[in-house]
Amino acid sequence: MIKSSNPRSICYIKWCDSVKEGARPVFSRMFMSLNAWKEGFIGGCRKFIGVVGTHLKGVCKGVLLTVMGVDAENHHFPLAYAIVYVDNKENWSYFFN
């Protein structure tokens, strides 16, 4: 749905097979970057980006990895984000690739 409503956007979702036979797949990680974010960054943001990861609390655990830019009024401007199951080198590599 994301790709059809915003062409040239990137969205990947990875599922892992469940350990139990016959069980549904389990969420592993996802990455999303909207084309509008990329165009907005190129068209009106400062050429500076920040990368950060934060742990998610609550029912759905995991880690939120984000890349943010800074617009002309010093506000945060999203470029991409990923939700991963754990903060490790493999997931950071996935995010940067």
C-alpha positions as CSV (number, residue, x, y, z in Angstrom):
1,M,0.0,0.0,0.0
2,I,2.9,2.4,0.8
3,K,4.5,1.9,-2.6
4,S,1.3,2.3,-4.5
5,S,0.3,5.5,-2.7
6,N,3.9,7.0,-2.7
7,P,5.9,5.7,-5.7
8,R,9.6,5.3,-5.3
9,S,9.3,4.7,-1.6
10,I,11.1,1.9,0.1
11,C,9.4,-0.5,2.5
12,Y,10.7,-4.0,3.5
13,I,9.2,-6.3,6.1
14,K,10.9,-9.5,7.1
15,W,9.2,-12.4,8.8
16,C,10.9,-15.4,10.5
17,D,9.4,-18.9,10.5
18,S,8.0,-19.8,13.8
19,V,9.7,-22.5,15.9
20,K,6.4,-24.4,16.3
21,E,5.2,-26.2,13.3
22,G,1.9,-24.9,11.9
23,A,2.3,-21.6,13.8
24,R,2.2,-18.2,12.0
25,P,5.4,-16.4,11.0
26,V,6.9,-14.1,13.6
27,F,7.9,-10.4,12.8
28,S,11.6,-9.9,12.5
29,R,12.3,-6.4,11.2
30,M,11.1,-3.7,8.9
31,F,12.5,-0.7,7.1
32,M,10.6,2.3,5.6
33,S,11.6,5.4,3.8
34,L,9.0,7.5,1.9
35,N,10.0,9.2,-1.3
36,A,8.4,12.4,-0.1
37,W,10.8,12.4,2.9
38,K,13.8,12.0,0.5
39,E,12.6,14.8,-1.8
40,G,11.8,17.1,1.2
41,F,15.3,16.6,2.6
42,I,17.0,17.3,-0.7
43,G,14.7,20.3,-1.4
44,G,14.7,22.1,1.9
45,C,16.8,20.6,4.7
46,R,20.2,21.3,5.9
47,K,22.8,18.8,4.8
48,F,23.1,17.1,8.2
49,I,21.7,13.8,9.4
50,G,21.5,12.2,12.8
51,V,21.1,8.5,13.5
52,V,19.7,7.1,16.7
53,G,18.2,3.9,18.1
54,T,15.8,3.7,21.0
55,H,14.2,0.8,22.8
56,L,10.5,0.3,22.6
57,K,8.6,-0.3,25.8
58,G,5.1,-1.8,26.2
59,V,3.4,-4.7,24.6
60,C,5.5,-4.7,21.4
61,K,9.1,-4.8,22.3
62,G,12.0,-4.0,20.0
63,V,14.2,-1.2,18.9
64,L,13.3,1.8,16.7
65,L,16.2,3.0,14.5
66,T,15.8,6.4,12.8
67,V,17.6,8.7,10.5
68,M,16.6,12.3,11.0
69,G,17.5,15.5,9.2
70,V,17.1,19.2,10.2
71,D,14.8,21.5,8.3
72,A,15.3,25.3,7.8
73,E,13.5,26.0,11.1
74,N,15.7,23.6,13.2
75,H,12.9,21.0,13.4
76,H,13.4,17.3,13.1
77,F,12.7,15.9,9.6
78,P,12.4,12.1,9.2
79,L,14.3,10.3,6.4
80,A,13.9,6.6,7.3
81,Y,13.2,4.3,10.1
82,A,13.4,0.7,11.0
83,I,11.9,-1.5,13.7
84,V,14.1,-4.4,14.7
85,Y,13.8,-7.1,17.4
86,V,17.1,-6.4,19.1
87,D,19.9,-3.8,19.0
88,N,22.9,-5.5,17.5
89,K,25.4,-5.1,14.7
90,E,23.4,-7.3,12.2
91,N,20.3,-5.1,12.5
92,W,22.3,-1.8,12.3
93,S,24.0,-3.2,9.1
94,Y,20.5,-4.1,7.8
95,F,19.4,-0.5,8.5
96,F,22.3,1.2,6.8
97,N,22.2,-1.1,3.8
